[in-house]
Amino acid sequence: MTKAPILRSTPADWKATGVIAVLCAIAVGGAAITANINQAHLSQAAVPGDKDAPALADVPESLHESFSLPNEPVPGQYRAVSAHGLTITHADHTLTATNPDGSEAWTYERTDADLCSLSTAWGKIVASYKTGVGCGDTVAIEAATGEYDSTRSAVNSEKVVPVSSNDRVGTVSTDRIDLWRSDMVRTVEYGDVEAKQEPDKQPHEDCTISSALTRTENLALTESCPDKPGTTWLRFQDTTPDDSREPDIAADVDIATDGARLIAVGQKAAAVYRPGPHPTIESYDNKGEKLDSTSAEPSPDIDAGASPFAPATADLPHHMTWFDGSRLYLFKPSDLAVDHVVEDAIGTPIAVDEHMLVPTQEGIAVVDWSTGKALRTIPVDRGSYHGPVYLTLAGETIVETRGDQVVGLSAD
């Protein structure tokens, strides 16, 4: 019986092994060097820290400009993002957090990908970037400290609009909806999902999503489906289903009009704008029952036909609000019935000291929210700018978004 030969390592073998090891190390190192995270730079300047940011307690008698910053908003974003008293803007591939005095708190620069979604929740800034797999590369930054919190990377649609509430953020496209909780783990996946792990999880993947809004455990969406043309479906679902890959749909509402869009959402209800020769605003609860119907004026924003449609909304303690491009609607939080309409508004409002502050051509109107009537107007000089204005409250600073500029206004 012939013995098997004993294999011995020669010097040449060891040299070859070393070369292979070096090449592997270079390959791995090269991958690390070219990874997306290495194309980003986060730096802190004068961060406020974790102490509570002061809030504007009284309606100012007059205002002066404290800072003016360039801003390139993502599609579907109207108001400047704010968190922990900071104003967050985007320009030249950089997110900048600005203190109330106009000084820089921190910056996040990423040069290898374009920003495609920007939201805030849980005291964090959540930014998504478009890479080779769509708008799916996401980073969460602690606003107060300017430090990394968490990241996620997943396949997503190319064109999205942001969707968020106090405890969820995500993106909406005509194909799909994704929602994430505070640790960036996905809680909702709905629509035409790529790279499905299991079949038959999505009930309406052949439909086209036209709008979506969320609040606490309520996610509402509208979509059209090929099996019933001329109809808009309003669907309610849970934001925390047992399985994130399988939607938990609570109700389906057949709105026999093409082009209906969501304009407000509550904890257990949603309101849609129903276009046509005689437009209406209708609200439904999350069991599918109609709560209210009110005649409305034609909406310039909805008639523009963008899809998915992202309404210009602002949720206040006493009302949900929607700016339709020409006027401001105020909805009751309970049933989302239209309570008041502010005809001379030019954007979305904020709430200060039991009053609503509404941007108008003359400045900022101080409105009694219980009647919808203006009590007085705080003058604001906007120079040659005459477009829509969207208000945000960043601590004690009133922030106006005017097209591609964000302006901080402080009390005199």
C-alpha positions as CSV (number, residue, x, y, z in Angstrom):
1,M,0.0,0.0,0.0
2,T,1.4,3.3,-1.1
3,K,1.5,6.0,1.5
4,A,0.1,9.4,0.7
5,P,2.8,12.0,0.2
6,I,3.5,14.4,3.1
7,L,2.8,18.0,2.0
8,R,5.5,20.4,3.0
9,S,5.5,24.2,2.8
10,T,8.4,25.5,0.8
11,P,9.8,29.1,1.0
12,A,8.1,29.8,-2.3
13,D,4.8,28.6,-0.9
14,W,5.1,31.0,2.1
15,K,6.0,33.9,-0.2
16,A,2.9,33.2,-2.4
17,T,0.7,33.0,0.7
18,G,2.1,36.4,1.9
19,V,1.4,38.0,-1.5
20,I,-2.2,36.7,-1.4
21,A,-2.7,38.0,2.1
22,V,-1.3,41.4,1.2
23,L,-3.6,41.6,-1.9
24,C,-6.6,40.6,0.2
25,A,-5.7,43.3,2.8
26,I,-5.4,45.9,0.1
27,A,-8.7,44.8,-1.4
28,V,-10.5,45.0,2.0
29,G,-8.8,48.3,2.8
30,G,-9.7,49.7,-0.5
31,A,-13.3,48.7,0.0
32,A,-13.2,50.5,3.4
33,I,-11.6,53.6,1.9
34,T,-14.2,53.8,-0.9
35,A,-17.2,53.0,1.3
36,N,-19.9,55.7,1.5
37,I,-19.3,56.4,5.2
38,N,-15.8,57.5,4.4
39,Q,-17.1,60.1,2.0
40,A,-18.9,61.9,4.8
41,H,-17.5,64.3,7.4
42,L,-19.3,65.4,10.6
43,S,-17.8,68.2,12.6
44,Q,-18.9,70.1,15.7
45,A,-18.3,73.8,16.3
46,A,-20.5,75.4,19.0
47,V,-23.0,72.7,19.9
48,P,-25.7,73.5,22.5
49,G,-25.3,70.2,24.4
50,D,-28.1,68.2,26.0
51,K,-29.5,71.0,28.1
52,D,-33.1,71.9,27.2
53,A,-33.4,74.6,24.6
54,P,-35.6,77.6,25.6
55,A,-38.8,78.0,23.7
56,L,-40.5,81.2,22.6
57,A,-43.0,81.9,25.4
58,D,-44.6,85.2,24.3
59,V,-45.7,86.6,21.0
60,P,-43.1,89.3,20.0
61,E,-44.2,92.9,19.5
62,S,-41.6,93.3,16.7
63,L,-38.9,91.2,15.1
64,H,-35.4,91.7,13.6
65,E,-33.4,89.4,11.3
66,S,-30.8,87.4,13.2
67,F,-29.5,85.2,10.3
68,S,-30.1,84.4,6.7
69,L,-28.9,81.1,5.1
70,P,-29.0,79.5,1.7
71,N,-31.1,76.3,1.6
72,E,-31.7,73.6,-1.0
73,P,-34.9,71.8,0.2
74,V,-35.6,68.2,-0.8
75,P,-38.8,67.5,-2.8
76,G,-41.8,67.6,-0.5
77,Q,-40.0,69.7,2.2
78,Y,-41.5,73.2,2.8
79,R,-40.5,74.3,6.3
80,A,-37.0,74.4,7.5
81,V,-36.1,71.5,9.8
82,S,-35.5,72.4,13.4
83,A,-34.5,70.4,16.5
84,H,-33.2,71.4,20.0
85,G,-33.4,75.1,19.1
86,L,-31.3,74.6,16.0
87,T,-32.2,75.4,12.4
88,I,-31.0,72.8,9.9
89,T,-30.3,73.8,6.3
90,H,-28.8,72.2,3.3
91,A,-26.5,73.7,0.7
92,D,-23.4,72.6,-1.3
93,H,-23.7,69.0,-0.1
94,T,-23.6,70.1,3.5
95,L,-26.2,70.0,6.3
96,T,-25.6,72.9,8.7
97,A,-27.1,73.2,12.2
98,T,-27.3,76.9,13.2
99,N,-27.7,78.3,16.7
100,P,-30.2,81.1,17.4
101,D,-27.5,83.7,17.3
102,G,-26.5,82.6,13.8
103,S,-23.4,80.8,14.8
104,E,-22.6,77.3,13.4
105,A,-23.3,74.4,15.8
106,W,-22.3,71.5,13.5
107,T,-22.0,70.4,9.9
108,Y,-22.4,67.2,8.0
109,E,-20.8,67.1,4.6
110,R,-21.2,64.3,2.1
111,T,-19.9,64.7,-1.4
112,D,-20.4,61.3,-3.0
113,A,-24.3,61.3,-3.0
114,D,-27.2,63.8,-3.2
115,L,-29.5,64.4,-0.3
116,C,-33.0,63.1,-1.2
117,S,-34.9,63.2,2.1
118,L,-34.6,65.2,5.4
119,S,-36.7,64.8,8.6
120,T,-36.5,65.2,12.3
121,A,-37.9,63.1,15.2
122,W,-36.6,62.1,18.7
123,G,-34.3,65.1,18.8
124,K,-32.4,63.7,15.8
125,I,-31.9,64.8,12.2
126,V,-32.5,62.0,9.8
127,A,-31.0,62.4,6.3
128,S,-31.2,60.0,3.4
129,Y,-28.9,60.0,0.4
130,K,-29.3,58.7,-3.2
131,T,-26.8,56.0,-4.1
132,G,-26.8,53.2,-6.7
133,V,-29.8,51.6,-4.9
134,G,-32.1,54.6,-4.7
135,C,-32.7,57.0,-1.8
136,G,-31.7,54.4,0.8
137,D,-28.5,55.5,2.5
138,T,-29.7,57.0,5.8
139,V,-27.9,58.6,8.8
140,A,-29.4,59.9,12.1
141,I,-27.5,62.6,13.9
142,E,-28.1,63.8,17.5
143,A,-29.1,67.5,17.0
144,A,-28.0,68.7,20.4
145,T,-24.5,67.3,20.2
146,G,-23.8,66.8,16.5
147,E,-22.8,63.2,17.0
148,Y,-23.6,60.1,15.0
149,D,-26.6,58.1,16.3
150,S,-27.3,55.4,13.8
151,T,-27.3,54.5,10.1
152,R,-29.2,52.2,7.7
153,S,-28.7,51.3,4.1
154,A,-31.4,49.6,2.0
155,V,-32.8,49.5,-1.5
156,N,-35.3,52.3,-2.1
157,S,-37.0,54.2,-4.9
158,E,-35.1,57.0,-6.7
159,K,-37.7,59.7,-6.3
160,V,-39.2,60.1,-2.8
161,V,-40.7,62.6,-0.4
162,P,-40.2,62.6,3.3
163,V,-42.9,61.5,5.8
164,S,-42.6,61.8,9.5
165,S,-44.3,62.2,12.9
166,N,-43.0,62.6,16.4
167,D,-42.1,58.9,16.6
168,R,-41.6,57.8,13.0
169,V,-39.7,58.9,9.9
170,G,-39.5,57.5,6.4
171,T,-40.0,58.0,2.7
172,V,-42.8,57.8,0.2
173,S,-42.6,57.2,-3.5
174,T,-45.2,56.1,-6.1
175,D,-44.0,52.6,-5.6
176,R,-43.5,52.1,-1.8
177,I,-43.6,53.5,1.7
178,D,-40.9,52.8,4.4
179,L,-41.2,53.9,8.0
180,W,-38.5,53.6,10.6
181,R,-38.4,53.8,14.4
182,S,-35.8,55.7,16.5
183,D,-33.1,53.1,16.0
184,M,-33.6,53.2,12.2
185,V,-35.1,49.7,12.2
186,R,-37.9,49.6,9.6
187,T,-41.4,49.1,11.0
188,V,-43.5,49.5,7.8
189,E,-42.7,48.2,4.3
190,Y,-45.6,48.8,1.9
191,G,-46.0,48.6,-1.9
192,D,-43.9,47.2,-4.7
193,V,-41.0,45.9,-2.7
194,E,-37.8,44.9,-4.4
195,A,-35.9,41.7,-3.4
196,K,-38.8,40.2,-1.6
197,Q,-37.8,37.7,1.1
198,E,-41.2,36.0,0.9
199,P,-44.0,36.2,-1.6
200,D,-47.6,37.3,-1.0
201,K,-46.8,39.7,1.8
202,Q,-47.9,42.9,-0.1
203,P,-51.6,43.1,-0.9
204,H,-51.5,46.0,-3.4
205,E,-48.1,46.0,-5.0
206,D,-49.6,46.8,-8.5
207,C,-51.1,50.1,-7.3
208,T,-49.6,53.6,-7.5
209,I,-49.2,55.5,-4.3
210,S,-50.1,59.2,-4.5
211,S,-49.7,60.5,-0.9
212,A,-49.1,59.4,2.7
213,L,-49.1,60.9,6.1
214,T,-48.5,59.4,9.6
215,R,-49.2,60.2,13.2
216,T,-48.4,58.0,16.2
217,E,-49.8,54.5,15.3
218,N,-51.8,55.7,12.3
219,L,-50.4,55.6,8.7
220,A,-52.8,56.8,6.0
221,L,-52.1,56.7,2.3
222,T,-53.9,57.2,-1.0
223,E,-53.3,55.2,-4.2
224,S,-54.8,54.2,-7.5
225,C,-55.1,50.7,-8.8
226,P,-55.4,49.3,-12.3
227,D,-58.3,47.0,-11.5
228,K,-60.5,50.1,-10.6
229,P,-59.6,53.2,-12.7
230,G,-61.2,56.5,-11.8
231,T,-61.0,55.6,-8.1
232,T,-58.7,56.7,-5.3
233,W,-58.2,54.3,-2.4
234,L,-57.7,55.7,1.1
235,R,-56.1,53.1,3.3
236,F,-55.3,53.1,7.0
237,Q,-52.7,50.9,8.5
238,D,-50.8,50.3,11.8
239,T,-47.3,51.8,12.0
240,T,-46.2,48.8,14.2
241,P,-47.5,45.6,12.6
242,D,-46.4,42.2,13.8
243,D,-44.2,41.8,10.7
244,S,-42.8,44.9,9.1
245,R,-42.9,43.1,5.7
246,E,-46.7,42.5,5.9
247,P,-48.9,45.6,6.2
248,D,-51.6,45.6,8.9
249,I,-54.4,47.4,7.0
250,A,-57.3,48.6,9.2
251,A,-59.6,50.0,6.6
252,D,-59.9,50.6,2.8
253,V,-62.1,53.5,1.7
254,D,-63.2,53.7,-1.9
255,I,-63.3,57.4,-2.9
256,A,-65.0,57.5,-6.3
257,T,-62.8,60.2,-7.7
258,D,-59.4,60.1,-9.4
259,G,-56.7,62.4,-7.9
260,A,-57.8,62.6,-4.3
261,R,-54.9,63.4,-2.0
262,L,-54.2,63.3,1.8
263,I,-53.9,66.8,3.4
264,A,-54.1,66.0,7.1
265,V,-53.8,63.1,9.5
266,G,-54.7,62.6,13.2
267,Q,-54.2,59.8,15.6
268,K,-57.3,57.9,14.3
269,A,-58.4,59.8,11.3
270,A,-57.3,61.4,8.0
271,A,-58.6,64.1,5.6
272,V,-58.4,64.1,1.9
273,Y,-58.9,66.8,-0.8
274,R,-61.3,65.5,-3.4
275,P,-60.9,67.4,-6.7
276,G,-63.5,68.1,-9.3
277,P,-65.8,70.9,-10.5
278,H,-66.9,71.3,-6.9
279,P,-64.0,70.2,-4.7
280,T,-64.6,68.9,-1.2
281,I,-62.5,68.1,1.8
282,E,-63.6,64.8,3.5
283,S,-62.4,63.2,6.7
284,Y,-62.6,59.5,7.6
285,D,-61.8,57.6,10.8
286,N,-59.4,54.6,10.7
287,K,-62.4,52.3,10.6
288,G,-63.4,53.7,7.2
289,E,-66.4,55.8,8.4
290,K,-66.9,59.3,7.0
291,L,-66.7,62.0,9.7
292,D,-67.1,65.2,7.8
293,S,-67.4,66.8,4.3
294,T,-66.8,70.5,3.5
295,S,-66.8,72.4,0.3
296,A,-63.4,73.7,-0.7
297,E,-61.8,75.9,-3.3
298,P,-59.6,74.5,-6.1
299,S,-56.1,73.8,-4.8
300,P,-53.2,75.2,-6.8
301,D,-50.8,72.7,-5.2
302,I,-52.8,69.6,-5.9
303,D,-53.9,70.8,-9.3
304,A,-50.2,71.0,-10.2
305,G,-50.3,67.2,-10.2
306,A,-47.1,66.2,-8.5
307,S,-47.0,62.6,-7.4
308,P,-46.4,61.5,-4.7
309,F,-48.1,64.6,-3.4
310,A,-46.6,66.0,-0.2
311,P,-49.0,68.5,1.4
312,A,-47.7,71.7,3.2
313,T,-48.8,70.9,6.7
314,A,-48.1,72.0,10.2
315,D,-49.5,70.3,13.3
316,L,-50.3,72.7,16.1
317,P,-51.6,72.0,19.6
318,H,-55.1,73.1,18.7
319,H,-55.3,72.4,15.0
320,M,-53.9,70.4,12.1
321,T,-53.3,72.8,9.3
322,W,-52.8,72.7,5.5
323,F,-51.7,75.4,3.1
324,D,-53.2,74.7,-0.3
325,G,-51.1,77.2,-2.2
326,S,-53.6,80.1,-1.7
327,R,-55.1,79.7,1.7
328,L,-54.7,78.0,5.1
329,Y,-57.1,75.4,6.3
330,L,-57.5,74.7,10.0
331,F,-58.8,71.2,11.0
332,K,-60.2,70.1,14.4
333,P,-57.8,67.4,15.8
334,S,-60.6,65.0,16.8
335,D,-62.4,64.5,13.5
336,L,-60.3,66.7,11.1
337,A,-63.4,68.7,10.1
338,V,-62.5,72.1,8.7
339,D,-62.8,74.6,11.5
340,H,-61.5,77.8,9.9
341,V,-59.9,79.1,6.7
342,V,-57.3,81.9,6.7
343,E,-57.6,83.4,3.3
344,D,-54.7,85.8,3.3
345,A,-52.1,83.2,4.5
346,I,-49.1,82.6,2.3
347,G,-47.8,79.5,4.1
348,T,-47.8,77.3,7.1
349,P,-48.1,78.7,10.7
350,I,-46.6,78.1,14.2
351,A,-48.2,78.3,17.7
352,V,-46.9,80.7,20.4
353,D,-48.6,81.5,23.7
354,E,-52.1,80.3,22.8
355,H,-52.0,82.1,19.5
356,M,-51.3,81.1,15.9
357,L,-48.7,83.0,13.9
358,V,-49.5,83.0,10.2
359,P,-47.3,84.4,7.4
360,T,-49.0,87.0,5.3
361,Q,-47.8,89.5,2.7
362,E,-47.6,92.2,5.3
363,G,-45.6,90.1,7.9
364,I,-46.8,87.6,10.5
365,A,-50.4,87.8,11.6
366,V,-51.2,87.0,15.2
367,V,-54.4,84.9,14.9
368,D,-57.0,83.9,17.5
369,W,-57.1,80.2,16.8
370,S,-60.6,79.8,18.2
371,T,-62.1,82.2,15.7
372,G,-59.5,82.3,12.9
373,K,-59.4,86.1,13.0
374,A,-56.2,88.2,13.0
375,L,-55.7,90.3,16.1
376,R,-52.7,92.2,14.8
377,T,-49.7,91.9,12.4
378,I,-46.0,91.8,13.2
379,P,-44.3,93.7,10.3
380,V,-41.6,91.7,8.4
381,D,-39.5,93.2,5.6
382,R,-38.9,90.5,3.0
383,G,-37.4,92.8,0.5
384,S,-38.0,91.7,-3.1
385,Y,-39.3,88.2,-2.1
386,H,-43.0,87.7,-2.8
387,G,-43.5,83.9,-2.8
388,P,-44.8,81.5,-0.2
389,V,-43.4,81.6,3.4
390,Y,-43.3,78.6,5.7
391,L,-42.7,79.2,9.4
392,T,-40.8,77.0,11.9
393,L,-40.0,77.6,15.5
394,A,-36.4,76.9,16.5
395,G,-36.3,77.6,20.2
396,E,-36.9,81.3,20.6
397,T,-36.3,82.0,17.0
398,I,-39.0,82.3,14.3
399,V,-37.6,80.8,11.1
400,E,-39.1,81.7,7.7
401,T,-38.4,79.6,4.7
402,R,-38.5,81.9,1.6
403,G,-37.7,79.8,-1.5
404,D,-34.0,79.0,-1.4
405,Q,-33.4,81.2,1.7
406,V,-34.0,80.5,5.4
407,V,-34.2,83.6,7.6
408,G,-34.2,83.7,11.4
409,L,-36.3,86.3,13.1
410,S,-35.8,87.2,16.8
411,A,-37.8,89.4,19.2
412,D,-36.5,93.0,19.6
